């Protein structure tokens, strides 16, 4: 029996890997179906990938962009309530006041919109002879931190390229987050060389997928997390007299 005021120490996390087509309604239907499947397998927090309802590319964002709330996020709200799970809605192109954002909407088990994270760091790169990509051609960056609470832990949100900026994770740690979720849609130029390494650098790899459409599950044990952090107590040993990571916005 769960005691009032105490967080539950274990929960099942599900990460959905989705093949995205040019047909938005098909993407939404498959995404919701996979959320239902994850819930049947006992997942309590389910995440979709970045840009799950649209092809990924600056030329597509204006065409596929929606308001939030809108059709895509309404469907996520409904399936979250139907399955009684937390749904981290990957991201979608969002239109607001004439600007476009890469935005993750999160819904609680009652279907309530809990938080909306706009990608903070836009992916502008130029790898000669391989890839040039500028999200900033069409997207505007977000300007706020995004956390939400569950019965298990506080969760901090980023989107894809946000992962590379360790300061964001440090701010979330300062704010009591025990789980960080960064939905991504990495490319095959910079992705294989960096993504697995960056994530492994932050902890033990519990599960991973190939290139197929699938659901990856992991049973998260926060008690084990606490034990590991006690063994190597970097938070209490930081030299705050010498350096600090400071949040400049709430």
Protein Blocks (a to p, Z undefined) as FASTA:
>chain_A
ZZehiacfbdcdddddddddfblklmmmmmmmmmmmmmmnopabdcddehklbccdfklm
mmmpccdddfklmmmmmmmmmnopacdehiadddeehiacdddddddfkopafbdcddfb
dcddddehiaccdfklmpccdfbdcddddfkbccdddehjlmmmmklmmmmmmnopabdc
ddddddfklmmmmmmmmmmmnoccfbdcdfbccdddddddfklmmmmmmmmcmklmpcfk
lgccddfbZZ
